[in-house]
Amino acid sequence: MACMKLGSKADAFQKQGQAWFCTTGLPSDIVVEVEDMSFHLHKFPLLSRSGVMEKLIADASEKGDANCTISLKDIPGGAKTFELVAKFCYGVKHEITPSNVVHLRCAAEHLEMTEQYGEDNLISQTEIFFNQVVLKNWKDSLKSLQACADEKIFPHAEALNITKRCIESLAVKASTDPNLFGWPVVDHGGPMQSPGGSLLWNGISTGARPINLSSDWWFDDVSSLSLPLYKRLILAMEARGIKQETIAGSLEYYAKKYLPWLSRRKNAQMGPAIDPPPEEDQKILLEEIDHLLPMQKGLVSTKFLFGLLRTALILRADPSCVLNLEKRIGMQLDQATLEDLLMPSFSYSMETLYNIECVLRMVEHFMAIDQATGGASPCSIEDERLLGSPSLTPVTMVAKLIDGFLAEVAPDVNLKLPKFMSLAEAVPEYARPMDDGLYRAIDIYLKLQLRTSIAGCFLVSDNLADGSRQFRSGLGAASQEGGWNTAVRENQVLKVGMDSMRMRVSELEKECSDMKQEIEKLGRVKGGSGGAWSSMSKKFGFKLKSQMCSAQEGSVSKQENNASGKLVKSRGKKQKHKKDLSWEG
């Protein structure tokens, strides 16, 4: 570590409890109080180096203060830094390092330790060390920048442009090939380099070349910075022209270090395990990451974006942040997996097990971008389908992904039919070369709804049975007490309940039959997600109790086989039979 030694005298300071004493043989004639420490010193060494101390000592002398006690409440760095300043005034040896130079520079400025009060004073020495040593080296610049994060130091460092100079130094070095200068090599315990780039051993060139470093060599170093300083550094790096991919990589590294919810698996963060910050700080960090992350496709993985979105929902991040993350995912939804889409619903209402609304918005955003950028056109996909070789274009990949998602969420008893249909219709008809996945999802959904309705009927039956027992019990009591009119009314209520149950069972049977017919039509209608869905919605009016008999599986399989046969026969006869294969009849 680079350092500079100050003074030439032996250490003449001794600490006793909460007090420091200068053991020069002369009794102290001034006491300086800094925080909870008392420094028993001498006037002359202090006033000969500091303009502030000269004024304070003069004021105390005019008041006739025999003890001459001075309090320094606002000195940057507090008692620890003043100890170094006092030793400098006495000429005692101590070191200026990248970690303490910021505190010493700010304290020297506060105490007016200029050349007017002594040649080669503390302001001058700390400035020389800062400019000629700290700013020349990556690690030293980073240590000094970390020192600026101290709340008591930060305003002083800002006023002296120390923070800005450290950030600019780091940004320049990160934007330049590190192998040309060996910046990170010097302070990572590695050997020094010669001007020609070969490795040095005891000052002698070995002829060996250093190992080339990748563009992410600085990610871990800057991840130790506080969020405000890290943000300023990233903005400075962007201004220096560092590639967006590199900036995004650093943001991902930083986020994974401090946001434990990013991964569904434990101990997945970068580097050694750390105590996560409070949830409110995590929320602020996530929103800043979203703000700093360039809105560009493919800069970070889709899995990372889903992790950010999942974390944003858990932490109740700002709605604009959630929408931005949904848009980012929508841009590259074709790269997602089914596991990514299965995000639990963190809503207090718990309407559905998984967050359907988020997925729907991501699909809509993907389709809007795909159509705006001239993605796979309906005609090209239709041609490939007729030729029997469906292409895995981004839109077909998304269609396959959504069909799988529909099948996963279909068993949820709280999933309403309009929401199920909206998600199915969000993918255009031409994006599905094969409708097997959609049929499977419909089958699962309707069977689940049928089971739920039947279970509800059994519940009604049980309630009616309980009512019947109560009725018989009441009837006996009525015969004994003469309450015949009350028993008649209860009998009428029971009859209405039984009639209602019979009507509901009849409705279920009719809906089952109608739904079976609709599913059979789906096999004969092209795609099954356009007109068929419209006819279903009109016929059932988005009823929640739409079911399907188990016999539907056979009919769907039969229709799919018929459809596959038509596609096979169409090979080589595209122009002749294109109209016949339009699936409209």
N, C-alpha and C positions, 0 to 999 in steps of 0.2 A: 504494500500500500504506500502510495506517495505521501511524503510528509516533509515538514520543515521544522527544524529545531530553533527555538528562540531562547536568547539569554545565554549566560555563561557561568552563573553562580550556582552553587549547590542548592538543593532544595531546602529553603529556610522556613517552610510552612509546616505547621503541625495542627492536626485536628483533635479537639477535645470536646466530645459530645456534639453540641450544636454550635460550636465556635471554632474559628480558625485563628491561630496566633503566629505572628511572624517572629521567629527566634533569631533576631539579629543582635541581641545584647542590649538594645535600647528599649526602654519602655514605650508601649504604643501610646499615641496621643490622639487617635481617632478611632471610632467604632462605626463601621458601615454595616447596616442591617439590610439584608436581601432575603426576602421570603422568611423562612424560619431559621436562617443562619446569621451569626454575628461574626464580622471580620475585624479583629483587633490589629490595626495597621498604623502606618505613619503618614503624616500629611504630605511631606515633600515628594515622595515617589509618585503619589497619586496626582497632585496638582501640576507636577511637571510633565505629565503625559495627557491629561484630560482637561478640556476646557470646562466641562460640566462640573467636575470635581473641584476645580479651582474656584468656581463661583459658589458652590455649596459650602466649601470650607471658609471662604471669605464671609459669607452670610452668617455662618455659625460664630465666627470670631467677633463680628460686629455686635451680635446679641450677647456676647460675654459667656458663651457656653463653654465652661471649663472642660467638660467631658468630650465635647465635639462629637455628638452622635448624629450620623447622617443616615437617612432611609432612602434606598433606591427601590422603588416599588415596581417600576415599569421597565426595568432593564431587560432586553431580549435575552432569552436563555436562562434567566433566573440565577440562582446561587451558583450552580455548576459552571456557568459561563463566566460569572464575575470572578470566580476563583482563578480561572485562566488569565483573565484580564489583570488581576492583581499581581500574579506571578510575572506577567510580562512587564508591568510597571517596575517591579523589583529586579528585573533582569534574570529571573530564575528560569532554568531550562524547562521548556515544555514544547510539545509538538503541535503544529498546525496540520490537520488531516482533512480529507474530503468530507468527513462526517461532522467536524466541528468548525470548519472554516466559515460556514454560513452563519452560525451563532456568533462567532468572534467578529465577523465583518459587520453584522447588524449591531452588536453591542458597542463596537468601536465607533460606529456612526452615531449611536445614541449618546455616547459619552464625549463626542467631539474630539477624538484622538487623532487630530490632523498633524501635519508637518509643522504647523505653527507652535505646537506644544512638544516638539522634539523631533529630531531628524529620524527617518526610517521608523515612523510611528506605526501603530497597529493597523490603521486603515490602509496605509501604503503596503504593508507586508501581506495582509490578507488579500488585497486586490491582485498583487503580483502572483501569489500562490494560486488564486482562483483562475486567473487568465492563462497563466503559463503551465499550470499542472492539471487542474481539475478539468477545464474545458478541452484539453487535448486528449482526454482519455474517456472511453465509454463508461467504464465502471465507476470512475470518480465522479463523472457528471451525474450518474444515476444516484450515487450516495448523497451528493449535495442536494439533488432535487428532492429526495426523500426527506432530507432534513428540513426543507421548506414547508413540508406538510404540518409541522408543529404549529398549533394554533397561536402560540405566543410569538412565533417567528414569522409566520406567513405574511402579515401586513408589512413588516419591515423588509422582508425579502422582495415583496412586490414593489415597494417604493424604490428599492435599489436595483431593480431589474434582474435580480439574481435568478428568480424562477424562470423568467423568459429566456435568459441566456443559457440555462441548463437545458431547457426544452429544445431550443434551437440547436444546441450542440448534439443532443441525442437524435434529433430529426435528421440532421445532416449525415451523421454516421450511419443511421439505419437506411438512408437512401443511397449510400455508397457501398460498393463491394467491400466487405470487411476484410477480404483476403489481401487487398492492396495495402492495408495499413496495420492489420493485426490488432485492431482495437479490442475485440473480445478475447483474443488469445492472451494478451498481456496479463489480464486480471483473472483468468480462469485457471491459473496455476501452470499454464503452458510456457514454453521457452520464448525468449524475445526473438525478433526477426531482424535481419540486416536490411539495409535500404533496398537491396536487390530482391528481397523476399525469401532468402534461404534462412533456415533456422540457425540460431547462434547458441553456442555452448561455451561459457566462460569468455564471451567476447569473440570467439573464433567461429567463422562460418563453417557449418557442417556440410553444406551443399544440398541438404535435404530440403524439400519443399513442404510448406504447411498444408494441412488437410483443408480442402475447400469446404466452406460453410454454406448451408442452405439459407434461403431467404427468411426462414423462421428462427434464426439463431437468437433473436432478441425478444421473442415472445415471452419466455419465462421471466426474464429480467424485468421487463416493464409491467408484468402482472403484479408485482409487489407494490406498485404505486397506488395511492388512494384514487378513487373514482374521478374527482375533479382534476387532478394532475394528469391522470391517464387520458382523460378526454381531451385535454389541451394538447397533449403529446400526439395523439392520433390525428387531431385536426392539423397540427403542424406538419406531420408526416404526409398527410394528403396534399397540403399546399406545396410540399417538396416534390410531389409527383410520384410517390410510392404507389405501386400497382394496387388496384382495388382488391385483387385476390389476396394480396399480402395483408392489407388492412383488415379484410374480412376474417382471415385466419387468426390474426391477433385478437380480434373481438371475440371470436369463438373460444379461443384459449382462455381469455379473461373471464368470459361468462361461465365456462365450465368449472373454473376454479372457485367461484363464489356463489353459484346457484345450484344447490344440491338437487333441486327438483328437475333439472334438465334431463336426467336419465332415470329410467324406471329401475335401474339396477344400482345397488349401493356401491360406494367407493369407486365411482366412475369418473370423478373429477380429475383434472390434470394435476400432476405433481403430488406432493405429500398431502395427507389429509389435514384440513384446517377446520376450525370452528366456523360455521357459516354465520354471516352477519344477520342482524335482526331482519324480520320479514319486511318491515317498511323500507329498510335499506336495500333489500333484494328487489323490491318492487321498483325503487328508483333506478337501480342498476339495470334492470331489464328494460325499462322504458328508454334509458339512455343508449343501451345496446341497439335497440330498434331504431333510435334516431340516428345513430352513427353508421349503422350497417347500410351500405349502398343498396338501392333498390334495383338490383340486377340479377338476372337468372343465373343460377349455377355457381355463385360465389361461395356459398356454403351448402352443406348437405341438407337434403330434405328432412332427414331424421333430426338434425340439429334445430331446424325451424319448428318442427313439431314439438320438440322439447321446450323451446321458447314459448310457443303457444300454450302448451299444457301448463307451464309455470305461470304464464300471465293469467290464465283462468283461475288457478289456485290462489294466487296472490291478489286477485281482484284488481288487475292493472287497469289503466285508463282504457275506455272502449276504443279510442282511436288507435292505441297500441295493438289491441287484439285484431282490429280490422286490418291494420298494416301487415301483421303476421299472416293473416288469412290470405291476403293478396300475394305475399311473397311465396307462400306454399302453392297458391293457385297457379303461379307462373311456371312451376315445375312439378305439378301434381302427378305427371306421368312417371316421375321417379320415386313416388311414394310406395309404401307397402301396405298391406291390409292391417298389419299390426299398428302402423302409424295412425291410421284412420280411427282405430278403436279407442277414442279418447273418452274417458268417463265424463258424465254430465255432473259438473260441480255446482249446479243450480240448487238452491234450497228447495225448490218445488219438486225436483226429482221426477219430472214427467216421464223421461225415458232414461234407460240405463246409460246410453251413449249419447254424445253430443251430436245430434243430427243436424242442427241448424248450422254449425260451423262447417261441417262437411258439405252441406248444400251450397253455402256461400263460396267455398273454395272451388267447387265444380263449376258454378256459374262464372266465376272469375276466369277459370281456365278456358272455358268455352268462348268467353268474350275475347280473350287474347288470341286464342287459336284461330278464330274467325277473322279477327282484325289483321293478323299477320299472315293471312293466306295459308293456313295450315292445310292438312289433308282435306280436299274438297269432297263433297258427297259423291260427285261423279266418279272420281278416281277410286274411292273405296267401293262404290257399287260395281265398277268394272272388275276390280280384283275379286270381289265376292262372286261374280258371275263366272269368272275363270277358275274358281275353286281354290284360290290361294290368297286368303285374307292376309293383309300386311299388318305388322305390329307397329302402326303409326302411333304417335303420342295420344291421339284421341281414342283409338281403339284400346290402348293400354288403360286409359282412364275409364272407359266403359267397362272393361273387364274388372277393374278394381272396384268400381261402384257396385257392380252386380254381386261381387263377393261380399262387399260391405252390407248390401241389402240382405243377403242370406244370413249374415251374422247377427244383424239387429232384428230380423223378422220375428224371432221368438219372444221379443219383448211385448208383454201384454199391454203395456201403456203406449205402444207405438200406434198412433192414429192413422187411419187409411189415407187421409189427405196428405199427411207428411210423407208416408211411404211412397205414394204416387208422385209427389213433387220431386223427390230424389230420383226416382226411376225415370221420370220424364226430363230431368235436367240434362241427361245424356241424349243427344239426338239419335234418331232412328238409324241413320247411316253409319254411326260409329260402332254398331254391333253386327259384325259379320255373322255371328251365331247367337241365337237367343237362349241357349241352354241355361246360362247363368241367371238370366232374368226369370225364366220359367221356374227354375229351382227356388229362387227367392220368393216368387208369388206363391208357389206351392206351400213353402214353409209358413209364410205369413197367414194364408187363409186357413190352414189346418190349425195353427195355434189359436186364431180367433174363434174357430168352431169349438175347440176344446173349452175355451173360456166361456163361451155362451152356454154350452151344455152344463159346465160346472155351475154357472149361475142359475140354470134351471133346477139343478139338484138342490141348490141352496134355497130356492123359492119353495121347492117341494118340502124340504125339511121344515121350513117356517110354517107352511100350511099344515103339516102334520102336527106341529106343536100347537098351532091354533085350533086344530080339530080336538086335540086332547083337552085343551083349555075349554073348548066349547062343551064337550061332554061333561066335564067337571062342573061347568057353570050351569048346564042343563039340569044336573042332579040337584044343585043348590037351588036352582029356580023352582023346581017342582016342590021342593020342601018349603021354600019361602014364598011361593006364589008369584015369582018374577017371570011369568011366561012371556010377556012382551019383550023383555030384555033378551031372552033366549032366541026369539024369532029374529030380532035385529042381527044378532051375532050369526045366526044361520044364513041370513042374506049376505052378510059380509064374506062369509066363508065361500058361498056359492060364487060370488063375483071373483074372488081370488082363484078358485079352481078354473073358472071360465078363462080368466086372463092367462093362466098357465097353459091351458090347452091351445089358446090362440098363439102364444109365443112359440110353442113347439111346432105348430103348423107353419108359422112364419119361417122358422129355422129350416124345416124341410123344403119349403118353397125356395128360400134363398140358396140352399145347397144345390138344388136342381138347376136354378138359374145360373149360378156361378159355374157349375160344371159345363153348361152350354157355352158360357162366355170363354172359358179356358179352351174349349175345343175350337172356338172361332179364332183364338189367338194363333193357333197352329196354322190356320189358313190365311191369316192376314200378315202382310210383310212386316217383319221386325217385332211386332207385338207391343211396341212402346208408343206408337203414335195414335192412329185411329182407334185401336182396340182399347187403349186406356181411356180415350175420350168417351167411347160408348159405355165403358164400365162406370165412369164417373157420372154420366147422365142417367144410366139405368138405376144405379143404387144411391145416387145423391150423396156420395161420400159417407155412406152409413158405416158405423163402427162395427156392426155385427155381420160383416160380409164373410161368409165361410165357403169352404169347398169340400166336397166329399172325397174320401180317400181314393175313390175310383178314378179321380182326375189324373193320377200318375200315368195310368195306362193310356188314356186318351192323348195326353201331352206327348208321351213317347212315340205313339203312333203318328201323330202329326209331324213330330220332328223327323221321323224316318222318311215320311212322305216328302218333307221339305228337302232333306238331304238327297233323296232320289232325283228330285227336280234339278238340284244344282249339278249333280253328276251328269245328267242327260244334256245339260246346257253347254258343256264344254265343246268348243269348236263350232258351236252354232249360235254364237252370241248375237249377231245382227239379226238372224232369222227369227230367233225365239225371244228376243229381249222384251218385246211387248207381252208375250205370253207369260214370261217369268216375272212380271211386275208385281206379283203376289196380291193383286187387287181382286182377284176372283178365283 
